[in-house]
Amino acid sequence: MRRTARAFWVRSPGVGEVREVDLPAPGPDEVLVRSVYSGISRGTETLVFGGGVPPNQYEVMRAPFQEGDFPGPLKYGYLNVGVVEEGPDTLVGRTVFTLYPHQTRFVVPASAVSVVPEDVPAGRAVLAGVVETAVNALWDAAPLVGDRVTVVGAGMVGCCVARLVSRTPGARVQLIDVDPERAEVAERLGVDFALPEAAEGGRDLVFHTSASEAGLIRSLELLHPEGEVVELSWYGDRQVILPLGEDFHSHRLAVRASQVGMISPARRSRYDHSERLALALRLLADPAFDALLSGRSGFEELPEVLPALAEGRLSALCHRIVYEPESDGSIV
């Protein structure tokens, strides 16, 4: 009997559709997963949706289970939480996180799923891929006890970085964003908030996540001499111009790239990708991360939801896609 699933595809830049796809039977080392939630990585996915990936980055930007090629048609995404329906006995019935696009059911190698800890709600576990990015950034930056730290950009990645770095003993953390409504999110994360013009200077370390030229320039301005900006933004095909003729050389400032595709050199000998993801899932036992869960829609609404996010008509941090109706309307 032919089995099928429904999957979201970017048909062409700016246009999405839900397609029926064939669902193979799982092999001996594979699992069949029924999706419960998936999350939209607003920065990267809206960039992909709008066709903003430059040709020289097509291979670098491929998602682990992407089908099709940039700029489209393609199936893209990597924040999925579901339940294993078929596979090894040790996994059947378990809630798992998978770097899989938006699809109702899918088959992947058993090694591609990570079991969600029992103390982490399924609805929060969609953040695992973003928290993993934040973990890698902290490994790259190595914040010290008592550091004065700023995070510029209160999106998903910036908020996750702010929460994690705030747990460094004695760290004074400020989250910066142009949207004053992010102050409430910062309060729930346990960090200070300021608009860019009111940000505190003299910082030992700045994480930049706003994906804007203005944000990166402001990040450099906030540094104490010999301070460092850790750049996590993805700019796609946009060019960035920096004022490196001002304090950059005299203050011996630094800009360091951090990207989740490779394990930070600081931990590469001790962690692989699966271990880093497992660490991110354990960290999500912290209920403060619920501050990032800001909206949800049904799976069949995706062709309307992604354009709304891309155009700014729908404001969200982590917008979740719900695959199964919830009887009481609660977030689980």
Protein Blocks (a to p, Z undefined) as FASTA:
>chain_A
ZZdddddddfbghiacddddddddddfkbccdddfbdcddfklmmmmmnopacfklmmmm
pcfklgcjdfbdcdedjbdcdddfbdcfklgopacdddddddfbdcddfklpccddfklc
fklmmmmmmmmmmmmmmmmnopaehiacddehjafklmmmmmmmmmpghiacddddfblk
lmmmmmmnopacddfklpcehifbdcdfklpaklmmmmmmmpcehiacddfbdekjaccd
ddfklmmmmnopacddddfkbccfklmmmpcfklmmmmmmmmmmpmklmmmmnbdcdfkl
mmmmmmmmmnopagcfbdcddfbdcfklpaZZ
